[in-house]
Amino acid sequence: MINLTPFLLFDGNCAEAMMFYHECLGGELTLTKLGDTPMKEQMPPEQHNKVVHAHLESGTIEFSATDWLHPTRIPKQGNTVGLYINDAKYSELRTIFDKLSVGADKELLNDLRKMPFGTYGHLVDKYGVQWFFQGDKAHKA
């Protein structure tokens, strides 16, 4: 089953913000920091305390978040909220990704690829909406 949830991007304070939302909304919060993943070898040590993935689920409320980790793009009002398609099979992600990428800014497109946590991709569609993709590990990318 494919899920679509809001996705928030923070500038280094993701853990603090998500703990605040957890206090307000209750539920289950998971936080994964860069330093706790194999990806830490690809990033400088000053990034290791940043959150690569946070997820809060409380009843019918559900959303995910991360700290801004892109080395050249800058967070600003308007690009810190996106839509997150997750828990999908690679073939499902590929179909949706390819359709949404028509007319997308190629400089803001990160094609689907294998990551330690599964498939990942990102694009900004022709209307300026950010889309994040995450799916299973079993695929041919």
N, CA, C and O of each residue as an XYZ file, in Angstrom:
564
protein
N       0.837     -1.170      0.000
C       0.000      0.000      0.000
C       0.893      1.248      0.000
O       1.839      1.333      0.783
N       0.599      2.192     -0.858
C       1.350      3.443     -0.933
C       0.741      4.429      0.055
O      -0.480      4.555      0.149
N       1.605      5.126      0.789
C       1.159      6.173      1.701
C       1.618      7.525      1.194
O       2.691      7.642      0.602
N       0.801      8.555      1.428
C       1.167      9.928      1.117
C       0.968     10.744      2.372
O      -0.146     10.843      2.887
N       2.054     11.336      2.871
C       1.989     12.129      4.092
C       2.762     13.430      3.908
O       3.613     13.527      3.024
N       2.469     14.433      4.741
C       3.268     15.655      4.710
C       4.706     15.360      5.112
O       4.974     14.432      5.875
N       5.622     16.158      4.589
C       7.043     15.985      4.875
C       7.636     17.356      5.154
O       7.555     18.247      4.309
N       8.228     17.535      6.325
C       8.779     18.821      6.747
C      10.299     18.781      6.717
O      10.902     17.760      7.048
N      10.922     19.889      6.322
C      12.373     20.010      6.312
C      12.780     21.108      7.291
O      12.258     22.222      7.249
N      13.723     20.772      8.171
C      14.190     21.711      9.181
C      15.663     22.027      8.949
O      16.380     21.264      8.302
N      16.098     23.149      9.479
C      17.478     23.592      9.292
C      18.311     23.307     10.542
O      18.857     24.218     11.165
N      18.398     22.007     10.898
C      19.226     21.604     12.028
C      18.475     21.410     13.329
O      19.064     20.947     14.306
N      17.194     21.748     13.377
C      16.431     21.594     14.622
C      15.262     20.616     14.484
O      14.248     20.751     15.168
N      15.410     19.644     13.605
C      14.350     18.661     13.370
C      14.018     17.888     14.645
O      12.843     17.736     14.979
N      15.024     17.400     15.358
C      14.762     16.604     16.569
C      13.985     17.430     17.588
O      13.017     16.946     18.174
N      14.403     18.666     17.799
C      13.716     19.551     18.746
C      12.263     19.786     18.324
O      11.352     19.693     19.146
N      12.053     20.090     17.050
C      10.698     20.347     16.556
C       9.823     19.107     16.674
O       8.678     19.195     17.116
N      10.349     17.962     16.286
C       9.545     16.743     16.317
C       9.227     16.325     17.756
O       8.147     15.793     18.012
N      10.146     16.556     18.696
C       9.853     16.259     20.101
C       8.750     17.192     20.610
O       7.892     16.773     21.387
N       8.771     18.446     20.177
C       7.710     19.387     20.532
C       6.366     18.893     19.993
O       5.381     18.858     20.731
N       6.316     18.513     18.714
C       5.075     18.013     18.131
C       4.607     16.748     18.844
O       3.407     16.540     19.027
N       5.553     15.910     19.244
C       5.217     14.692     19.977
C       4.568     15.039     21.312
O       3.586     14.413     21.710
N       5.120     16.042     22.007
C       4.528     16.482     23.276
C       3.112     17.007     23.055
O       2.224     16.776     23.876
N       2.905     17.709     21.953
C       1.594     18.296     21.656
C       0.581     17.268     21.195
O      -0.589     17.343     21.571
N       1.010     16.305     20.383
C       0.091     15.385     19.721
C       0.092     13.972     20.293
O      -0.833     13.197     20.048
N       1.141     13.636     21.062
C       1.253     12.273     21.568
C       1.644     11.323     20.462
O       2.187     11.744     19.441
N       1.371     10.044     20.655
C       1.654      9.048     19.625
C       3.058      8.489     19.713
O       3.697      8.532     20.764
N       3.526      7.965     18.598
C       4.842      7.329     18.523
C       5.758      8.143     17.629
O       5.419      8.447     16.485
N       6.924      8.493     18.160
C       7.921      9.266     17.420
C       9.174      8.426     17.237
O       9.684      7.845     18.196
N       9.674      8.361     16.002
C      10.968      7.733     15.741
C      11.877      8.775     15.113
O      11.457      9.540     14.245
N      13.125      8.797     15.560
C      14.141      9.714     15.049
C      15.372      8.912     14.664
O      15.846      8.102     15.460
N      15.899      9.115     13.475
C      17.137      8.479     13.044
C      18.122      9.583     12.679
O      17.862     10.391     11.787
N      19.244      9.608     13.372
C      20.267     10.624     13.092
C      21.277     10.082     12.086
O      21.529      8.879     12.019
N      21.840     10.983     11.317
C      22.811     10.621     10.289
C      23.946      9.783     10.870
O      24.374      8.805     10.255
N      24.433     10.159     12.046
C      25.544      9.446     12.669
C      25.235      8.007     13.033
O      26.147      7.226     13.304
N      23.960      7.651     13.042
C      23.546      6.282     13.359
C      23.312      5.441     12.109
O      22.762      4.343     12.198
N      23.720      5.938     10.955
C      23.492      5.235      9.691
C      24.815      5.042      8.942
O      25.798      5.717      9.247
N      24.847      4.135      7.974
C      26.047      3.971      7.145
C      26.342      5.201      6.276
O      27.449      5.344      5.757
N      25.354      6.082      6.120
C      25.542      7.276      5.295
C      26.495      8.283      5.935
O      26.956      9.206      5.263
N      26.800      8.117      7.233
C      27.664      9.081      7.915
C      29.046      9.157      7.267
O      29.706     10.194      7.338
N      29.485      8.077      6.641
C      30.793      8.057      5.981
C      30.848      9.012      4.789
O      31.933      9.413      4.368
N      29.688      9.377      4.245
C      29.607     10.253      3.081
C      29.455     11.722      3.457
O      29.457     12.586      2.580
N      29.323     12.018      4.751
C      29.045     13.378      5.201
C      30.064     13.807      6.250
O      30.615     12.966      6.961
N      30.320     15.119      6.354
C      31.261     15.616      7.357
C      30.728     15.401      8.779
O      29.513     15.374      8.980
N      31.615     15.249      9.764
C      31.204     14.978     11.150
C      30.227     16.004     11.731
O      29.392     15.646     12.562
N      30.312     17.255     11.319
C      29.393     18.271     11.855
C      27.936     18.032     11.433
O      27.027     18.654     11.983
N      27.713     17.154     10.482
C      26.358     16.803     10.038
C      25.803     15.581     10.772
O      24.602     15.320     10.701
N      26.642     14.839     11.467
C      26.250     13.545     12.031
C      25.133     13.610     13.067
O      24.450     12.609     13.284
N      24.926     14.754     13.711
C      23.870     14.863     14.710
C      22.532     15.275     14.092
O      21.520     15.345     14.789
N      22.528     15.545     12.794
C      21.290     15.932     12.124
C      20.402     14.707     11.891
O      20.885     13.580     11.775
N      19.108     14.956     11.825
C      18.111     13.897     11.644
C      17.940     13.608     10.156
O      17.651     14.513      9.373
N      18.118     12.342      9.766
C      17.873     11.954      8.370
C      16.423     11.538      8.168
O      15.886     11.656      7.066
N      15.792     11.053      9.227
C      14.375     10.705      9.107
C      13.714     10.714     10.472
O      14.205     10.105     11.422
N      12.600     11.411     10.551
C      11.759     11.420     11.749
C      10.346     11.105     11.293
O       9.927     11.489     10.201
N       9.624     10.402     12.146
C       8.244     10.037     11.801
C       7.408     10.095     13.075
O       7.762      9.516     14.102
N       6.286     10.812     12.980
C       5.358     10.905     14.100
C       3.997     10.405     13.649
O       3.450     10.848     12.639
N       3.464      9.467     14.428
C       2.131      8.934     14.145
C       1.325      8.938     15.427
O       1.723      8.360     16.439
N       0.177      9.608     15.362
C      -0.709      9.701     16.515
C      -2.141      9.627     16.015
O      -2.693     10.625     15.551
N      -2.740      8.460     16.107
C      -4.091      8.276     15.599
C      -4.118      8.499     14.097
O      -3.396      7.833     13.356
N      -4.941      9.424     13.647
C      -5.041      9.702     12.216
C      -4.031     10.747     11.749
O      -3.961     11.045     10.557
N      -3.250     11.303     12.668
C      -2.220     12.291     12.319
C      -0.916     11.558     12.064
O      -0.474     10.752     12.883
N      -0.304     11.844     10.920
C       0.958     11.195     10.579
C       1.751     12.124      9.675
O       1.213     12.658      8.705
N       3.035     12.322      9.990
C       3.917     13.073      9.111
C       5.363     12.715      9.399
O       5.687     12.151     10.444
N       6.223     13.054      8.450
C       7.647     12.767      8.542
C       8.427     14.053      8.384
O       7.888     15.077      7.965
N       9.716     13.988      8.727
C      10.553     15.182      8.650
C      12.018     14.785      8.551
O      12.377     13.623      8.743
N      12.856     15.771      8.247
C      14.299     15.590      8.181
C      14.970     16.934      8.408
O      14.329     17.981      8.326
N      16.256     16.897      8.692
C      17.057     18.114      8.681
C      17.568     18.323      7.268
O      17.802     17.359      6.538
N      17.739     19.555      6.889
C      18.244     19.913      5.568
C      19.680     19.429      5.457
O      20.537     19.859      6.228
N      19.955     18.541      4.509
C      21.298     17.982      4.349
C      21.910     18.271      2.985
O      23.064     17.915      2.743
N      21.164     18.905      2.093
C      21.687     19.153      0.751
C      22.815     20.190      0.832
O      22.641     21.237      1.457
N      23.962     19.914      0.212
C      25.123     20.800      0.354
C      25.011     22.147     -0.363
O      25.703     23.089      0.022
N      24.170     22.273     -1.385
C      24.129     23.534     -2.125
C      22.773     24.229     -2.109
O      22.710     25.441     -2.319
N      21.699     23.507     -1.869
C      20.382     24.135     -1.813
C      20.157     24.723     -0.420
O      20.614     24.165      0.577
N      19.457     25.840     -0.360
C      19.277     26.562      0.902
C      17.803     26.520      1.311
O      16.917     26.792      0.501
N      17.548     26.170      2.594
C      16.157     26.174      3.049
C      15.635     27.601      3.144
O      16.325     28.493      3.639
N      14.408     27.812      2.665
C      13.756     29.115      2.777
C      12.257     28.877      2.781
O      11.790     27.812      2.377
N      11.509     29.865      3.236
C      10.062     29.730      3.272
C       9.562     29.298      1.889
O       9.864     29.943      0.885
N       8.811     28.223      1.846
C       8.276     27.731      0.580
C       8.895     26.423      0.138
O       8.242     25.650     -0.563
N      10.151     26.142      0.526
C      10.743     24.866      0.108
C      10.992     23.943      1.296
O      11.758     22.986      1.184
N      10.360     24.218      2.423
C      10.580     23.397      3.607
C       9.403     22.469      3.921
O       9.354     21.854      4.985
N       8.470     22.379      2.997
C       7.335     21.462      3.141
C       7.166     20.715      1.827
O       7.272     21.310      0.755
N       6.909     19.440      1.903
C       6.712     18.647      0.697
C       5.737     17.522      0.949
O       5.143     17.418      2.022
N       5.583     16.685     -0.051
C       4.751     15.496      0.055
C       5.654     14.273     -0.005
O       6.622     14.247     -0.765
N       5.343     13.274      0.785
C       6.193     12.112      0.988
C       5.423     10.856      0.598
O       4.474     10.463      1.276
N       5.838     10.232     -0.494
C       5.251      8.962     -0.921
C       6.166      7.862     -0.389
O       7.353      7.816     -0.713
N       5.601      6.983      0.426
C       6.450      5.984      1.083
C       5.740      4.646      1.205
O       4.559      4.501      0.891
N       6.514      3.674      1.678
C       6.028      2.300      1.855
C       5.525      1.704      0.548
O       4.533      0.975      0.534
N       6.206      2.014     -0.543
C       5.772      1.538     -1.855
C       6.798      0.593     -2.452
O       7.965      0.584     -2.060
N       6.342     -0.197     -3.399
C       7.241     -1.042     -4.182
C       7.979     -0.161     -5.177
O       7.487      0.898     -5.567
N       9.150     -0.599     -5.581
C       9.942      0.186     -6.526
C       9.157      0.484     -7.802
O       9.189      1.610     -8.297
N       8.460     -0.503     -8.332
C       7.718     -0.300     -9.586
C       6.642      0.776     -9.426
O       6.395      1.547    -10.353
N       6.003      0.830     -8.257
C       4.999      1.863     -7.994
C       5.647      3.240     -7.935
O       5.153      4.203     -8.523
N       6.765      3.315     -7.211
C       7.495      4.586     -7.120
C       7.948      5.062     -8.494
O       7.805      6.235     -8.838
N       8.501      4.130     -9.279
C       9.030      4.479    -10.601
C       7.943      5.097    -11.474
O       8.178      6.108    -12.135
N       6.756      4.496    -11.479
C       5.656      4.994    -12.298
C       5.259      6.409    -11.883
O       5.125      7.294    -12.728
N       5.073      6.617    -10.594
C       4.659      7.934    -10.096
C       5.769      8.952    -10.309
O       5.511     10.070    -10.755
N       6.998      8.571     -9.992
C       8.145      9.476    -10.151
C       8.256      9.948    -11.604
O       8.402     11.142    -11.865
N       8.186      9.015    -12.534
C       8.322      9.362    -13.953
C       7.223     10.315    -14.410
O       7.487     11.231    -15.188
N       6.016     10.113    -13.946
C       4.915     10.997    -14.338
C       5.090     12.393    -13.736
O       4.904     13.395    -14.426
N       5.445     12.459    -12.457
C       5.613     13.759    -11.806
C       6.838     14.518    -12.313
O       6.895     15.743    -12.206
N       7.804     13.810    -12.856
C       9.037     14.471    -13.304
C       8.895     15.163    -14.662
O       9.790     15.902    -15.074
N       7.783     14.931    -15.355
C       7.560     15.609    -16.639
C       7.450     17.112    -16.377
O       6.556     17.565    -15.662
N       8.366     17.872    -16.962
C       8.387     19.317    -16.780
C       9.052     19.775    -15.505
O       9.112     20.975    -15.237
N       9.563     18.827    -14.698
C      10.221     19.186    -13.441
C      11.576     19.833    -13.707
O      12.200     19.594    -14.741
N      12.020     20.651    -12.764
C      13.330     21.289    -12.840
C      14.391     20.201    -12.683
O      14.491     19.585    -11.622
N      15.174     19.964    -13.716
C      16.163     18.879    -13.711
C      17.254     19.095    -12.658
O      17.847     18.129    -12.177
N      17.526     20.360    -12.296
C      18.537     20.637    -11.262
C      18.036     20.262     -9.874
O      18.833     20.095     -8.951
N      16.729     20.128     -9.720
C      16.142     19.785     -8.426
C      15.599     18.357     -8.420
O      14.752     18.017     -7.594
N      16.082     17.530     -9.331
C      15.615     16.160     -9.474
C      16.720     15.191     -9.058
O      17.826     15.225     -9.597
N      16.408     14.337     -8.101
C      17.296     13.257     -7.684
C      16.579     11.956     -8.005
O      15.647     11.564     -7.303
N      17.014     11.290     -9.062
C      16.333     10.083     -9.524
C      16.322      9.009     -8.437
O      17.146      9.034     -7.522
N      15.400      8.084     -8.541
C      15.306      6.982     -7.590
C      16.627      6.218     -7.557
O      17.212      5.908     -8.595
N      17.082      5.922     -6.344
C      18.342      5.199     -6.191
C      18.324      4.404     -4.890
O      17.534      4.664     -3.982
N      19.223      3.428     -4.836
C      19.350      2.603     -3.634
C      20.023      3.407     -2.534
O      21.009      4.106     -2.769
N      19.479      3.297     -1.335
C      20.051      3.892     -0.135
C      20.025      2.811      0.944
O      19.362      1.790      0.757
N      20.727      2.999      2.069
C      20.718      1.972      3.115
C      19.324      1.634      3.645
O      19.104      0.529      4.141
N      18.394      2.563      3.546
C      17.045      2.343      4.069
C      16.048      1.962      2.978
O      14.855      1.840      3.257
N      16.507      1.774      1.753
C      15.623      1.397      0.648
C      15.790      2.332     -0.528
O      16.846      2.941     -0.703
N      14.769      2.445     -1.318
C      14.775      3.330     -2.481
C      14.484      4.752     -2.031
O      13.643      4.973     -1.160
N      15.183      5.721     -2.629
C      14.952      7.132     -2.318
C      14.996      7.941     -3.602
O      15.760      7.625     -4.514
N      14.193      8.967     -3.675
C      14.219      9.918     -4.780
C      13.548     11.206     -4.360
O      12.831     11.244     -3.361
N      13.779     12.261     -5.123
C      13.205     13.573     -4.818
C      13.091     14.371     -6.113
O      13.943     14.278     -6.997
N      12.030     15.148     -6.203
C      11.909     16.080     -7.324
C      11.036     17.252     -6.917
O      10.259     17.179     -5.965
N      11.187     18.333     -7.664
C      10.300     19.486     -7.532
C       9.549     19.554     -8.856
O      10.148     19.773     -9.908
N       8.229     19.366     -8.796
C       7.450     19.286    -10.028
C       7.325     20.643    -10.723
O       7.810     21.654    -10.216
N       6.685     20.655    -11.866
C       6.583     21.874    -12.669
C       5.770     22.971    -11.986
O       5.763     24.111    -12.450
N       5.087     22.642    -10.892
C       4.332     23.636    -10.135
C       5.063     24.084     -8.876
O       4.524     24.862     -8.088
N       6.306     23.590     -8.681
C       7.101     23.982     -7.529
C       6.862     23.164     -6.275
O       7.366     23.514     -5.208
N       6.097     22.073     -6.381
C       5.815     21.215     -5.228
C       6.919     20.183     -5.080
O       7.287     19.512     -6.045
N       7.453     20.057     -3.853
C       8.480     19.057     -3.569
C       7.837     17.709     -3.310
O       6.844     17.611     -2.590
N       8.410     16.666     -3.904
C       7.966     15.292     -3.710
C       9.170     14.465     -3.266
O      10.231     14.506     -3.889
N       8.990     13.716     -2.181
C      10.009     12.793     -1.681
C       9.463     11.385     -1.830
O       8.271     11.146     -1.634
N      10.338     10.461     -2.176
C       9.939      9.078     -2.442
C      10.797      8.141     -1.590
O      12.009      8.328     -1.487
N      10.177      7.146     -0.988
C      10.904      6.130     -0.239
C      10.150      4.829     -0.381
O       8.929      4.786     -0.230
N      10.882      3.768     -0.673
C      10.232      2.477     -0.851
C      11.115      1.327     -0.449
O      12.129      1.499      0.227
N      10.714      0.161     -0.874
C      11.387     -1.069     -0.457
C      12.834     -1.124     -0.952
O      13.249     -0.341     -1.807
N      13.582     -2.064     -0.395
C      14.993     -2.242     -0.745
C      15.186     -3.130     -1.964
O      16.238     -3.083     -2.601
N      14.188     -3.937     -2.299
C      14.337     -4.895     -3.397
C      13.943     -4.259     -4.712
O      12.759     -4.175     -5.039
N      14.940     -3.806     -5.472
C      14.666     -3.230     -6.771
C      15.916     -3.220     -7.619
O      17.010     -3.537     -7.150
N      15.743     -2.861     -8.837
C      16.852     -2.723     -9.772
C      16.943     -1.262    -10.191
O      16.260     -0.839    -11.124
N      17.776     -0.496     -9.512
C      17.912      0.928     -9.820
C      19.253      1.223    -10.405
O      19.546      2.374    -10.727
